[in-house]
């Protein structure tokens, strides 16, 4: 597994918990607590890997975080 695949896996986890993607069993559920936790992990990765990523990895992480933050705010009604 490479870093990009790892990021995409975490991003999918956020989307799944936001109810935008089905669970492995096919169910669609919304769990904002788990979505926030997965989003926090991505934010922590961004902080801890700053300066150590390739340009493509950095762009993927930034773009993913931007999209997921917007979607989380839409779903939760939160400005964050």
C-alpha positions as a Markdown table, in Angstrom:
| # | Residue | x | y | z |
|---|---|---|---|---|
| 1 | Unk | 0.0 | 0.0 | 0.0 |
| 2 | Unk | 1.3 | 3.4 | -0.8 |
| 3 | Unk | 0.5 | 6.7 | 0.9 |
| 4 | Unk | -2.0 | 7.8 | -1.7 |
| 5 | Unk | -4.0 | 4.6 | -1.3 |
| 6 | Unk | -3.9 | 5.0 | 2.5 |
| 7 | Unk | -5.2 | 8.6 | 2.2 |
| 8 | Unk | -8.0 | 7.4 | -0.2 |
| 9 | Unk | -8.9 | 4.7 | 2.3 |
| 10 | Unk | -9.3 | 7.2 | 5.1 |
| 11 | Unk | -11.2 | 9.6 | 2.9 |
| 12 | Unk | -13.6 | 6.8 | 2.0 |
| 13 | Unk | -14.1 | 6.0 | 5.6 |
| 14 | Unk | -15.1 | 9.7 | 6.3 |
| 15 | Unk | -17.6 | 9.5 | 3.4 |
| 16 | Unk | -18.9 | 6.2 | 4.6 |
| 17 | Unk | -19.6 | 7.7 | 8.1 |
| 18 | Unk | -21.2 | 10.7 | 6.5 |
| 19 | Unk | -23.6 | 8.4 | 4.8 |
| 20 | Unk | -22.2 | 9.2 | 1.3 |
| 21 | Unk | -20.9 | 5.7 | 0.7 |
| 22 | Unk | -22.3 | 2.3 | 1.7 |
| 23 | Unk | -20.8 | 0.3 | 4.6 |
| 24 | Unk | -19.1 | -3.0 | 3.7 |
| 25 | Unk | -22.4 | -4.8 | 4.3 |
| 26 | Unk | -24.2 | -2.4 | 1.9 |
| 27 | Unk | -26.0 | -0.4 | 4.6 |
| 28 | Unk | -25.9 | 3.3 | 4.4 |
| 29 | Unk | -25.6 | 4.9 | 7.9 |
| 30 | Unk | -24.5 | 8.3 | 9.2 |
| 31 | Unk | -22.2 | 8.5 | 12.2 |
| 32 | Unk | -20.9 | 12.0 | 12.7 |
| 33 | Unk | -18.7 | 11.0 | 15.6 |
| 34 | Unk | -16.8 | 8.4 | 13.5 |
| 35 | Unk | -16.7 | 10.8 | 10.6 |
| 36 | Unk | -15.1 | 13.5 | 12.7 |
| 37 | Unk | -12.6 | 11.0 | 14.1 |
| 38 | Unk | -11.5 | 9.9 | 10.6 |
| 39 | Unk | -11.3 | 13.5 | 9.5 |
| 40 | Unk | -9.2 | 14.3 | 12.6 |
| 41 | Unk | -6.8 | 11.5 | 11.6 |
| 42 | Unk | -6.4 | 13.0 | 8.2 |
| 43 | Unk | -5.7 | 16.4 | 9.7 |
| 44 | Unk | -3.1 | 14.8 | 12.1 |
| 45 | Unk | -1.4 | 13.1 | 9.2 |
| 46 | Unk | -1.3 | 16.5 | 7.3 |
| 47 | Unk | 0.4 | 18.1 | 10.4 |
| 48 | Unk | 2.8 | 15.3 | 11.1 |
| 49 | Unk | 3.9 | 14.7 | 7.4 |
| 50 | Unk | 4.3 | 18.4 | 6.5 |
| 51 | Unk | 7.5 | 18.8 | 4.5 |
| 52 | Unk | 7.9 | 15.0 | 3.9 |
| 53 | Unk | 5.4 | 14.4 | 1.1 |
| 54 | Unk | 5.8 | 14.5 | -2.6 |
| 55 | Unk | 3.9 | 17.3 | -4.4 |
| 56 | Unk | 1.3 | 14.9 | -5.6 |
| 57 | Unk | 0.7 | 13.4 | -2.1 |
| 58 | Unk | 0.5 | 16.9 | -0.6 |
| 59 | Unk | -2.1 | 18.0 | -3.2 |
| 60 | Unk | -4.1 | 14.8 | -2.7 |
| 61 | Unk | -4.2 | 15.3 | 1.1 |
| 62 | Unk | -5.1 | 19.0 | 0.9 |
| 63 | Unk | -7.8 | 18.4 | -1.7 |
| 64 | Unk | -9.3 | 15.5 | 0.2 |
| 65 | Unk | -9.3 | 17.5 | 3.4 |
| 66 | Unk | -10.9 | 20.5 | 1.8 |
| 67 | Unk | -13.7 | 18.4 | 0.2 |
| 68 | Unk | -14.3 | 16.4 | 3.3 |
| 69 | Unk | -14.4 | 19.4 | 5.6 |
| 70 | Unk | -17.0 | 21.0 | 3.3 |
| 71 | Unk | -19.1 | 17.9 | 3.2 |
| 72 | Unk | -18.9 | 17.4 | 7.0 |
| 73 | Unk | -20.1 | 21.0 | 7.5 |
| 74 | Unk | -23.0 | 20.4 | 5.1 |
| 75 | Unk | -24.0 | 17.2 | 6.8 |
| 76 | Unk | -23.5 | 18.3 | 10.4 |
| 77 | Unk | -24.7 | 21.9 | 10.0 |
| 78 | Unk | -21.4 | 22.9 | 11.6 |
| 79 | Unk | -19.2 | 25.7 | 10.1 |
| 80 | Unk | -16.0 | 23.7 | 10.6 |
